[in-house]
């Protein structure tokens, strides 16, 4: 009989799969493609519509099958939180999040395994960025993971250190990096897409919201500093966050509102057009668990300016222009200087583009999947 790795792929059925869905799909596909001889991959999902099951199977060609819980996602999440169901049974289970059946099991045989994934520690560091329900659920599931998970996967060593400060997992934390989203390459219609978006000949691009920790407000203030080039900013993200609006914050920062616009690329190809056409990709966040956003910019050869938050510093490994966030102020001015340098010095931009392209080779979903297979083999 084949050895079956049971992957929880429920996020692919969400109305908006988001980053968690992209991670789930990319890793699951790579696990299927790299399955060792005599091994296969099965999916686990909550109760849903037949069309949702079909969408999962279409997204993951080669999947051995689907285990379909009798409980819908909300009910299954609550049941797993309190250990009230035996669904989906035993075996080797890999969860791309904390959404997992964490319960007591026999760790001595190797045939019963549960591995979960942690992408950030926001419930502890920035609970205001989440709903109270999400904070409570994630904290409860991490407690269950501390008791019952055979291993906890994180995308960076930086996050591993922060997670170890929150709970004692011993030697069970494993670092397995991410990669760029599937399909992130320039389409044949790249020029038409650029015209459709109305992209200027030169612009900066960033990804995120006006949530303070994301650093977008800092970037807008940097662009409003005297002497900074009058270059447009394209924001991949929503126009509003709470009662704040992008145009208003830009104007308050000394940036003409017509210099700033938000867009929402429909797919990975359109996103590639936006990022690859930029003079630089700016990642000003104060706190991140991984560096997937800058990996994607590196992949497309776009020069990267990033904060020195530990996850970014680890992923970039000097391939981007790092800007110290610091604790005593001055971040906005340092960010302004970095933007000015990259925009006004083509030689610096070229060096960053080459360095980023080289660095992108270190991030590959097949490598991540092989590490996951090895992790379960070790367990």
Secondary structure, 3 states (H helix, E strand, C coil): CCEEEEEECHHHHCCCCHHHHHHHHHHHHHHHHCCCCCEEEEEEECCCCHHHHHHHHHHCCCCCCEEECCCCHHHHHHHHHHCCCCCCCCCEEEECCCCCCCCCCCCCCCCCEEEEEECCCHHHHCHHHCCHHHHHHHHHHHHHHHHHCCEEEECCHHHHHHHHHHCCCCCCEEECCCCCCCCCCCCCCHHHHHHHHCCCCCEEEEECCCCHHHCHHHHHHHHCCCCCCCCEEEEECCCEECCEEHHHHHHHCCCCHHHEEEECCCCHHHHHHHHHCCCEEEECCCCCCCCHHHHHHHHCCCCEEEECCHHHHHHHCCCCEEECCCCCCCHHHHHHHHHHHHHHCHHHHHHHHHHHHHHHCCCCHHHHHHHHHHHHHHC
